[in-house]
């Protein structure tokens, strides 16, 4: 299994935002929850 990097998360955020912009009339509730989670993960200070 490969580790998920911050870059992977940022890329997923860009892809999801692009999908929302391309199809604004859809119900994006689940995707918005995922975006909130990804944003928190990216914004969290790194522990190491």
PQR file of N, CA, C, O and H, with PARSE charges and radii, in Angstrom:
ATOM      1  N   UNK A   1       0.850  -1.176   0.000 -0.4000 1.5000
ATOM      2  CA  UNK A   1       0.000   0.000   0.000 -0.0000 2.0000
ATOM      3  C   UNK A   1       0.892   1.234   0.000  0.5500 1.7000
ATOM      4  O   UNK A   1       1.897   1.282   0.709 -0.5500 1.4000
ATOM      5  N   UNK A   2       0.525   2.217  -0.787 -0.4000 1.5000
ATOM      6  CA  UNK A   2       1.301   3.446  -0.859 -0.0000 2.0000
ATOM      7  C   UNK A   2       0.722   4.491   0.076  0.5500 1.7000
ATOM      8  O   UNK A   2      -0.489   4.563   0.287 -0.5500 1.4000
ATOM      9  H   UNK A   2      -0.291   2.178  -1.363  0.4000 1.0000
ATOM     10  N   UNK A   3       1.614   5.298   0.632 -0.4000 1.5000
ATOM     11  CA  UNK A   3       1.181   6.378   1.516 -0.0000 2.0000
ATOM     12  C   UNK A   3       0.543   7.498   0.690  0.5500 1.7000
ATOM     13  O   UNK A   3       0.959   7.777  -0.435 -0.5500 1.4000
ATOM     14  H   UNK A   3       2.597   5.240   0.461  0.4000 1.0000
ATOM     15  N   UNK A   4      -0.460   8.119   1.266 -0.4000 1.5000
ATOM     16  CA  UNK A   4      -1.111   9.261   0.626 -0.0000 2.0000
ATOM     17  C   UNK A   4      -0.348  10.516   1.031  0.5500 1.7000
ATOM     18  O   UNK A   4      -0.163  10.777   2.220 -0.5500 1.4000
ATOM     19  H   UNK A   4      -0.798   7.891   2.179  0.4000 1.0000
ATOM     20  N   UNK A   5       0.089  11.283   0.058 -0.4000 1.5000
ATOM     21  CA  UNK A   5       0.861  12.487   0.351 -0.0000 2.0000
ATOM     22  C   UNK A   5      -0.030  13.724   0.365  0.5500 1.7000
ATOM     23  O   UNK A   5      -1.184  13.690  -0.062 -0.5500 1.4000
ATOM     24  H   UNK A   5      -0.061  11.071  -0.908  0.4000 1.0000
ATOM     25  N   UNK A   6       0.535  14.802   0.862 -0.4000 1.5000
ATOM     26  CA  UNK A   6      -0.198  16.071   0.843 -0.0000 2.0000
ATOM     27  C   UNK A   6      -0.485  16.488  -0.594  0.5500 1.7000
ATOM     28  O   UNK A   6      -1.536  17.059  -0.884 -0.5500 1.4000
ATOM     29  H   UNK A   6       1.473  14.829   1.209  0.4000 1.0000
ATOM     30  N   UNK A   7       0.445  16.202  -1.483 -0.4000 1.5000
ATOM     31  CA  UNK A   7       0.239  16.511  -2.895 -0.0000 2.0000
ATOM     32  C   UNK A   7      -0.939  15.749  -3.477  0.5500 1.7000
ATOM     33  O   UNK A   7      -1.699  16.293  -4.279 -0.5500 1.4000
ATOM     34  H   UNK A   7       1.299  15.737  -1.247  0.4000 1.0000
ATOM     35  N   UNK A   8      -1.093  14.484  -3.075 -0.4000 1.5000
ATOM     36  CA  UNK A   8      -2.243  13.691  -3.516 -0.0000 2.0000
ATOM     37  C   UNK A   8      -3.540  14.325  -3.055  0.5500 1.7000
ATOM     38  O   UNK A   8      -4.509  14.400  -3.810 -0.5500 1.4000
ATOM     39  H   UNK A   8      -0.476  14.043  -2.424  0.4000 1.0000
ATOM     40  N   UNK A   9      -3.554  14.777  -1.825 -0.4000 1.5000
ATOM     41  CA  UNK A   9      -4.761  15.412  -1.277 -0.0000 2.0000
ATOM     42  C   UNK A   9      -5.080  16.710  -1.999  0.5500 1.7000
ATOM     43  O   UNK A   9      -6.239  16.984  -2.312 -0.5500 1.4000
ATOM     44  H   UNK A   9      -2.767  14.716  -1.211  0.4000 1.0000
ATOM     45  N   UNK A  10      -4.059  17.505  -2.264 -0.4000 1.5000
ATOM     46  CA  UNK A  10      -4.270  18.765  -2.980 -0.0000 2.0000
ATOM     47  C   UNK A  10      -4.788  18.505  -4.394  0.5500 1.7000
ATOM     48  O   UNK A  10      -5.651  19.233  -4.885 -0.5500 1.4000
ATOM     49  H   UNK A  10      -3.118  17.282  -2.010  0.4000 1.0000
ATOM     50  N   UNK A  11      -4.270  17.483  -5.039 -0.4000 1.5000
ATOM     51  CA  UNK A  11      -4.739  17.134  -6.383 -0.0000 2.0000
ATOM     52  C   UNK A  11      -6.203  16.712  -6.347  0.5500 1.7000
ATOM     53  O   UNK A  11      -6.986  17.100  -7.214 -0.5500 1.4000
ATOM     54  H   UNK A  11      -3.569  16.892  -4.641  0.4000 1.0000
ATOM     55  N   UNK A  12      -6.574  15.916  -5.341 -0.4000 1.5000
ATOM     56  CA  UNK A  12      -7.968  15.488  -5.219 -0.0000 2.0000
ATOM     57  C   UNK A  12      -8.877  16.695  -4.998  0.5500 1.7000
ATOM     58  O   UNK A  12      -9.973  16.758  -5.555 -0.5500 1.4000
ATOM     59  H   UNK A  12      -5.939  15.600  -4.637  0.4000 1.0000
ATOM     60  N   UNK A  13      -8.428  17.648  -4.193 -0.4000 1.5000
ATOM     61  CA  UNK A  13      -9.211  18.861  -3.967 -0.0000 2.0000
ATOM     62  C   UNK A  13      -9.449  19.582  -5.297  0.5500 1.7000
ATOM     63  O   UNK A  13     -10.576  19.978  -5.593 -0.5500 1.4000
ATOM     64  H   UNK A  13      -7.538  17.598  -3.741  0.4000 1.0000
ATOM     65  N   UNK A  14      -8.391  19.752  -6.099 -0.4000 1.5000
ATOM     66  CA  UNK A  14      -8.528  20.437  -7.395 -0.0000 2.0000
ATOM     67  C   UNK A  14      -9.504  19.708  -8.309  0.5500 1.7000
ATOM     68  O   UNK A  14     -10.332  20.337  -8.969 -0.5500 1.4000
ATOM     69  H   UNK A  14      -7.476  19.431  -5.858  0.4000 1.0000
ATOM     70  N   UNK A  15      -9.406  18.371  -8.347 -0.4000 1.5000
ATOM     71  CA  UNK A  15     -10.290  17.580  -9.206 -0.0000 2.0000
ATOM     72  C   UNK A  15     -11.741  17.725  -8.763  0.5500 1.7000
ATOM     73  O   UNK A  15     -12.625  17.942  -9.591 -0.5500 1.4000
ATOM     74  H   UNK A  15      -8.734  17.860  -7.811  0.4000 1.0000
ATOM     75  N   UNK A  16     -11.987  17.608  -7.476 -0.4000 1.5000
ATOM     76  CA  UNK A  16     -13.358  17.707  -6.968 -0.0000 2.0000
ATOM     77  C   UNK A  16     -13.943  19.095  -7.209  0.5500 1.7000
ATOM     78  O   UNK A  16     -15.107  19.220  -7.591 -0.5500 1.4000
ATOM     79  H   UNK A  16     -11.268  17.432  -6.802  0.4000 1.0000
ATOM     80  N   UNK A  17     -13.146  20.136  -6.989 -0.4000 1.5000
ATOM     81  CA  UNK A  17     -13.637  21.493  -7.244 -0.0000 2.0000
ATOM     82  C   UNK A  17     -13.950  21.685  -8.723  0.5500 1.7000
ATOM     83  O   UNK A  17     -14.926  22.350  -9.068 -0.5500 1.4000
ATOM     84  H   UNK A  17     -12.200  20.035  -6.679  0.4000 1.0000
ATOM     85  N   UNK A  18     -13.145  21.118  -9.584 -0.4000 1.5000
ATOM     86  CA  UNK A  18     -13.406  21.195 -11.014 -0.0000 2.0000
ATOM     87  C   UNK A  18     -14.705  20.512 -11.398  0.5500 1.7000
ATOM     88  O   UNK A  18     -15.449  21.011 -12.243 -0.5500 1.4000
ATOM     89  H   UNK A  18     -12.352  20.578  -9.304  0.4000 1.0000
ATOM     90  N   UNK A  19     -14.979  19.373 -10.782 -0.4000 1.5000
ATOM     91  CA  UNK A  19     -16.233  18.662 -11.054 -0.0000 2.0000
ATOM     92  C   UNK A  19     -17.436  19.483 -10.605  0.5500 1.7000
ATOM     93  O   UNK A  19     -18.448  19.545 -11.304 -0.5500 1.4000
ATOM     94  H   UNK A  19     -14.375  18.967 -10.096  0.4000 1.0000
ATOM     95  N   UNK A  20     -17.325  20.107  -9.447 -0.4000 1.5000
ATOM     96  CA  UNK A  20     -18.426  20.937  -8.943 -0.0000 2.0000
ATOM     97  C   UNK A  20     -18.664  22.117  -9.874  0.5500 1.7000
ATOM     98  O   UNK A  20     -19.810  22.450 -10.176 -0.5500 1.4000
ATOM     99  H   UNK A  20     -16.504  20.057  -8.879  0.4000 1.0000
ATOM    100  N   UNK A  21     -17.592  22.747 -10.327 -0.4000 1.5000
ATOM    101  CA  UNK A  21     -17.734  23.896 -11.226 -0.0000 2.0000
ATOM    102  C   UNK A  21     -18.322  23.485 -12.572  0.5500 1.7000
ATOM    103  O   UNK A  21     -19.076  24.246 -13.179 -0.5500 1.4000
ATOM    104  H   UNK A  21     -16.662  22.477 -10.082  0.4000 1.0000
ATOM    105  N   UNK A  22     -17.982  22.289 -13.041 -0.4000 1.5000
ATOM    106  CA  UNK A  22     -18.472  21.829 -14.337 -0.0000 2.0000
ATOM    107  C   UNK A  22     -19.948  21.444 -14.295  0.5500 1.7000
ATOM    108  O   UNK A  22     -20.641  21.532 -15.309 -0.5500 1.4000
ATOM    109  H   UNK A  22     -17.370  21.671 -12.548  0.4000 1.0000
ATOM    110  N   UNK A  23     -20.434  21.016 -13.124 -0.4000 1.5000
ATOM    111  CA  UNK A  23     -21.813  20.540 -12.991 -0.0000 2.0000
ATOM    112  C   UNK A  23     -22.445  21.111 -11.716  0.5500 1.7000
ATOM    113  O   UNK A  23     -22.719  20.367 -10.775 -0.5500 1.4000
ATOM    114  H   UNK A  23     -19.871  20.945 -12.300  0.4000 1.0000
ATOM    115  N   UNK A  24     -22.675  22.418 -11.683 -0.4000 1.5000
ATOM    116  CA  UNK A  24     -23.156  23.052 -10.450 -0.0000 2.0000
ATOM    117  C   UNK A  24     -24.556  22.637 -10.018  0.5500 1.7000
ATOM    118  O   UNK A  24     -24.913  22.848  -8.859 -0.5500 1.4000
ATOM    119  H   UNK A  24     -22.452  23.023 -12.447  0.4000 1.0000
ATOM    120  N   UNK A  25     -25.345  22.068 -10.884 -0.4000 1.5000
ATOM    121  CA  UNK A  25     -26.716  21.726 -10.538 -0.0000 2.0000
ATOM    122  C   UNK A  25     -26.880  20.414  -9.781  0.5500 1.7000
ATOM    123  O   UNK A  25     -27.964  20.113  -9.283 -0.5500 1.4000
ATOM    124  H   UNK A  25     -25.054  21.896 -11.826  0.4000 1.0000
ATOM    125  N   UNK A  26     -25.829  19.651  -9.696 -0.4000 1.5000
ATOM    126  CA  UNK A  26     -25.915  18.353  -9.013 -0.0000 2.0000
ATOM    127  C   UNK A  26     -25.873  18.514  -7.500  0.5500 1.7000
ATOM    128  O   UNK A  26     -25.500  19.564  -6.977 -0.5500 1.4000
ATOM    129  H   UNK A  26     -24.948  19.895 -10.100  0.4000 1.0000
ATOM    130  N   UNK A  27     -26.265  17.449  -6.812 -0.4000 1.5000
ATOM    131  CA  UNK A  27     -26.157  17.412  -5.351 -0.0000 2.0000
ATOM    132  C   UNK A  27     -24.735  16.969  -5.005  0.5500 1.7000
ATOM    133  O   UNK A  27     -24.366  15.816  -5.227 -0.5500 1.4000
ATOM    134  H   UNK A  27     -26.568  16.596  -7.237  0.4000 1.0000
ATOM    135  N   UNK A  28     -23.959  17.874  -4.472 -0.4000 1.5000
ATOM    136  CA  UNK A  28     -22.562  17.611  -4.161 -0.0000 2.0000
ATOM    137  C   UNK A  28     -22.333  17.474  -2.656  0.5500 1.7000
ATOM    138  O   UNK A  28     -21.214  17.699  -2.195 -0.5500 1.4000
ATOM    139  H   UNK A  28     -24.259  18.811  -4.292  0.4000 1.0000
ATOM    140  N   UNK A  29     -23.332  17.120  -1.892 -0.4000 1.5000
ATOM    141  CA  UNK A  29     -23.213  17.065  -0.431 -0.0000 2.0000
ATOM    142  C   UNK A  29     -22.070  16.169   0.021  0.5500 1.7000
ATOM    143  O   UNK A  29     -21.261  16.567   0.859 -0.5500 1.4000
ATOM    144  H   UNK A  29     -24.241  16.937  -2.267  0.4000 1.0000
ATOM    145  N   UNK A  30     -21.999  14.965  -0.526 -0.4000 1.5000
ATOM    146  CA  UNK A  30     -20.942  14.028  -0.130 -0.0000 2.0000
ATOM    147  C   UNK A  30     -19.567  14.555  -0.518  0.5500 1.7000
ATOM    148  O   UNK A  30     -18.609  14.438   0.246 -0.5500 1.4000
ATOM    149  H   UNK A  30     -22.657  14.642  -1.207  0.4000 1.0000
ATOM    150  N   UNK A  31     -19.480  15.130  -1.696 -0.4000 1.5000
ATOM    151  CA  UNK A  31     -18.200  15.658  -2.169 -0.0000 2.0000
ATOM    152  C   UNK A  31     -17.772  16.841  -1.313  0.5500 1.7000
ATOM    153  O   UNK A  31     -16.587  16.992  -1.015 -0.5500 1.4000
ATOM    154  H   UNK A  31     -20.258  15.225  -2.317  0.4000 1.0000
ATOM    155  N   UNK A  32     -18.717  17.677  -0.916 -0.4000 1.5000
ATOM    156  CA  UNK A  32     -18.374  18.822  -0.069 -0.0000 2.0000
ATOM    157  C   UNK A  32     -17.860  18.359   1.301  0.5500 1.7000
ATOM    158  O   UNK A  32     -16.959  18.980   1.866 -0.5500 1.4000
ATOM    159  H   UNK A  32     -19.680  17.554  -1.158  0.4000 1.0000
ATOM    160  N   UNK A  33     -18.426  17.280   1.829 -0.4000 1.5000
ATOM    161  CA  UNK A  33     -17.908  16.724   3.085 -0.0000 2.0000
ATOM    162  C   UNK A  33     -16.483  16.217   2.894  0.5500 1.7000
ATOM    163  O   UNK A  33     -15.625  16.420   3.753 -0.5500 1.4000
ATOM    164  H   UNK A  33     -19.157  16.776   1.370  0.4000 1.0000
ATOM    165  N   UNK A  34     -16.232  15.553   1.759 -0.4000 1.5000
ATOM    166  CA  UNK A  34     -14.885  15.066   1.456 -0.0000 2.0000
ATOM    167  C   UNK A  34     -13.914  16.242   1.317  0.5500 1.7000
ATOM    168  O   UNK A  34     -12.787  16.178   1.810 -0.5500 1.4000
ATOM    169  H   UNK A  34     -16.929  15.388   1.060  0.4000 1.0000
ATOM    170  N   UNK A  35     -14.347  17.309   0.651 -0.4000 1.5000
ATOM    171  CA  UNK A  35     -13.508  18.493   0.506 -0.0000 2.0000
ATOM    172  C   UNK A  35     -13.165  19.103   1.871  0.5500 1.7000
ATOM    173  O   UNK A  35     -12.030  19.524   2.097 -0.5500 1.4000
ATOM    174  H   UNK A  35     -15.262  17.361   0.251  0.4000 1.0000
ATOM    175  N   UNK A  36     -14.128  19.149   2.757 -0.4000 1.5000
ATOM    176  CA  UNK A  36     -13.884  19.688   4.097 -0.0000 2.0000
ATOM    177  C   UNK A  36     -12.838  18.846   4.823  0.5500 1.7000
ATOM    178  O   UNK A  36     -11.950  19.384   5.484 -0.5500 1.4000
ATOM    179  H   UNK A  36     -15.050  18.807   2.573  0.4000 1.0000
ATOM    180  N   UNK A  37     -12.946  17.537   4.696 -0.4000 1.5000
ATOM    181  CA  UNK A  37     -11.983  16.641   5.331 -0.0000 2.0000
ATOM    182  C   UNK A  37     -10.589  16.839   4.737  0.5500 1.7000
ATOM    183  O   UNK A  37      -9.607  16.970   5.468 -0.5500 1.4000
ATOM    184  H   UNK A  37     -13.667  17.100   4.158  0.4000 1.0000
ATOM    185  N   UNK A  38     -10.512  16.860   3.417 -0.4000 1.5000
ATOM    186  CA  UNK A  38      -9.217  17.045   2.758 -0.0000 2.0000
ATOM    187  C   UNK A  38      -8.587  18.380   3.135  0.5500 1.7000
ATOM    188  O   UNK A  38      -7.382  18.458   3.371 -0.5500 1.4000
ATOM    189  H   UNK A  38     -11.310  16.754   2.823  0.4000 1.0000
ATOM    190  N   UNK A  39      -9.400  19.422   3.190 -0.4000 1.5000
ATOM    191  CA  UNK A  39      -8.896  20.746   3.544 -0.0000 2.0000
ATOM    192  C   UNK A  39      -8.328  20.748   4.953  0.5500 1.7000
ATOM    193  O   UNK A  39      -7.275  21.336   5.201 -0.5500 1.4000
ATOM    194  H   UNK A  39     -10.379  19.358   2.997  0.4000 1.0000
ATOM    195  N   UNK A  40      -9.021  20.094   5.878 -0.4000 1.5000
ATOM    196  CA  UNK A  40      -8.508  20.002   7.261 -0.0000 2.0000
ATOM    197  C   UNK A  40      -7.196  19.241   7.294  0.5500 1.7000
ATOM    198  O   UNK A  40      -6.272  19.635   8.007 -0.5500 1.4000
ATOM    199  H   UNK A  40      -9.876  19.616   5.677  0.4000 1.0000
ATOM    200  N   UNK A  41      -7.097  18.156   6.533 -0.4000 1.5000
ATOM    201  CA  UNK A  41      -5.880  17.353   6.522 -0.0000 2.0000
ATOM    202  C   UNK A  41      -4.692  18.143   5.957  0.5500 1.7000
ATOM    203  O   UNK A  41      -3.577  18.057   6.471 -0.5500 1.4000
ATOM    204  H   UNK A  41      -7.847  17.836   5.954  0.4000 1.0000
ATOM    205  N   UNK A  42      -4.942  18.903   4.905 -0.4000 1.5000
ATOM    206  CA  UNK A  42      -3.874  19.687   4.284 -0.0000 2.0000
ATOM    207  C   UNK A  42      -3.463  20.838   5.201  0.5500 1.7000
ATOM    208  O   UNK A  42      -2.282  21.174   5.279 -0.5500 1.4000
ATOM    209  H   UNK A  42      -5.848  18.973   4.487  0.4000 1.0000
ATOM    210  N   UNK A  43      -4.417  21.435   5.885 -0.4000 1.5000
ATOM    211  CA  UNK A  43      -4.137  22.578   6.738 -0.0000 2.0000
ATOM    212  C   UNK A  43      -3.517  22.201   8.084  0.5500 1.7000
ATOM    213  O   UNK A  43      -2.905  23.042   8.743 -0.5500 1.4000
ATOM    214  H   UNK A  43      -5.377  21.162   5.821  0.4000 1.0000
ATOM    215  N   UNK A  44      -3.672  20.952   8.489 -0.4000 1.5000
ATOM    216  CA  UNK A  44      -3.164  20.506   9.786 -0.0000 2.0000
ATOM    217  C   UNK A  44      -1.649  20.551   9.796  0.5500 1.7000
ATOM    218  O   UNK A  44      -1.006  20.193   8.809 -0.5500 1.4000
ATOM    219  H   UNK A  44      -4.169  20.269   7.954  0.4000 1.0000
ATOM    220  N   UNK A  45      -1.072  20.994  10.919 -0.4000 1.5000
ATOM    221  CA  UNK A  45       0.394  20.991  11.002 -0.0000 2.0000
ATOM    222  C   UNK A  45       0.936  19.567  10.971  0.5500 1.7000
ATOM    223  O   UNK A  45       0.350  18.646  11.539 -0.5500 1.4000
ATOM    224  H   UNK A  45      -1.594  21.284  11.721  0.4000 1.0000
ATOM    225  N   UNK A  46       2.035  19.418  10.311 -0.4000 1.5000
ATOM    226  CA  UNK A  46       2.650  18.082  10.200 -0.0000 2.0000
ATOM    227  C   UNK A  46       3.244  17.681  11.547  0.5500 1.7000
ATOM    228  O   UNK A  46       3.846  18.486  12.256 -0.5500 1.4000
ATOM    229  H   UNK A  46       2.511  20.166   9.849  0.4000 1.0000
ATOM    230  N   UNK A  47       3.053  16.427  11.863 -0.4000 1.5000
ATOM    231  CA  UNK A  47       3.656  15.892  13.087 -0.0000 2.0000
ATOM    232  C   UNK A  47       4.781  14.954  12.693  0.5500 1.7000
ATOM    233  O   UNK A  47       4.611  14.112  11.811 -0.5500 1.4000
ATOM    234  H   UNK A  47       2.563  15.773  11.288  0.4000 1.0000
ATOM    235  N   UNK A  48       5.896  15.091  13.322 -0.4000 1.5000
ATOM    236  CA  UNK A  48       6.979  14.226  12.924 -0.0000 2.0000
ATOM    237  C   UNK A  48       8.085  14.243  13.817  0.5500 1.7000
ATOM    238  O   UNK A  48       9.074  13.547  13.589 -0.5500 1.4000
ATOM    239  H   UNK A  48       6.034  15.775  14.038  0.4000 1.0000
TER
END
